[in-house]
Amino acid sequence: MPENVPDNIEATGYTAAGVPTFDAVREKIENRYGTALGASELAAETPEGRAVEDEYEKRQQAAAERLQQIRESMRDDGDA
């Protein structure tokens, strides 16, 4: 091992070659995921976040109703 590399190089999250360890990468991903999840939960609690969620649910319901109409019209065309 080179002189300037500490003995506990793995504890820094990098190998002696300067490559991040698997554990360091996993920890970084988990931290980012946790931050994103927390931000999402906080945003959902704002009035704007709730309005966006309500609008999304309305659009999903309208799409489901329209799909049902299309399916019924296709059944009716097949009976003729």
C-alpha positions as CSV (number, residue, x, y, z in Angstrom):
1,M,0.0,0.0,0.0
2,P,1.4,3.5,-0.8
3,E,2.8,5.5,2.1
4,N,0.1,8.3,2.0
5,V,-2.8,5.9,2.2
6,P,-4.2,5.3,5.7
7,D,-4.5,1.7,6.9
8,N,-8.2,2.1,7.4
9,I,-8.9,3.2,3.9
10,E,-12.1,1.1,3.7
11,A,-13.6,3.2,6.5
12,T,-13.4,6.2,4.3
13,G,-15.7,4.6,1.8
14,Y,-13.1,4.3,-0.9
15,T,-10.5,1.7,-1.9
16,A,-6.8,2.5,-2.1
17,A,-7.3,3.0,-5.9
18,G,-9.9,5.7,-5.1
19,V,-13.0,3.7,-6.1
20,P,-16.0,4.0,-3.9
21,T,-16.9,0.8,-1.9
22,F,-20.2,-1.0,-2.4
23,D,-21.2,0.0,1.1
24,A,-20.4,3.6,0.5
25,V,-22.5,3.7,-2.7
26,R,-25.4,1.9,-1.1
27,E,-25.4,4.3,1.9
28,K,-25.4,7.3,-0.5
29,I,-28.3,5.9,-2.4
30,E,-30.2,5.1,0.7
31,N,-29.6,8.7,2.0
32,R,-30.9,10.2,-1.2
33,Y,-33.9,7.9,-1.3
34,G,-34.7,8.9,2.3
35,T,-34.4,12.6,1.5
36,A,-36.6,12.3,-1.6
37,L,-39.2,10.3,0.3
38,G,-39.3,12.8,3.1
39,A,-39.6,15.7,0.7
40,S,-42.4,14.0,-1.1
41,E,-44.3,13.4,2.2
42,L,-43.8,17.0,3.2
43,A,-45.0,18.3,-0.2
44,A,-48.1,16.1,0.0
45,E,-49.1,17.9,3.2
46,T,-49.1,21.3,1.7
47,P,-52.4,22.8,0.2
48,E,-50.7,22.8,-3.2
49,G,-49.7,19.2,-2.8
50,R,-53.1,18.1,-1.8
51,A,-54.7,20.0,-4.8
52,V,-52.3,18.2,-7.2
53,E,-53.2,14.8,-5.6
54,D,-56.9,15.6,-5.9
55,E,-56.6,16.6,-9.5
56,Y,-54.7,13.4,-10.3
57,E,-57.4,11.3,-8.7
58,K,-60.1,13.1,-10.6
59,R,-58.2,12.5,-13.9
60,Q,-57.7,8.9,-13.1
61,Q,-61.4,8.5,-12.3
62,A,-62.4,10.3,-15.6
63,A,-60.0,8.0,-17.5
64,A,-61.5,4.9,-16.0
65,E,-65.0,6.1,-16.8
66,R,-64.1,6.9,-20.4
67,L,-62.5,3.5,-20.8
68,Q,-65.6,1.8,-19.5
69,Q,-67.7,3.8,-22.0
70,I,-65.4,2.7,-24.8
71,R,-65.6,-0.9,-23.8
72,E,-69.4,-0.8,-23.6
73,S,-69.6,0.8,-27.0
74,M,-67.4,-1.9,-28.5
75,R,-69.6,-4.6,-27.0
76,D,-72.7,-2.9,-28.4
77,D,-71.1,-2.8,-31.9
78,G,-70.2,-6.5,-31.7
79,D,-73.9,-7.4,-31.0
80,A,-75.2,-5.8,-34.1
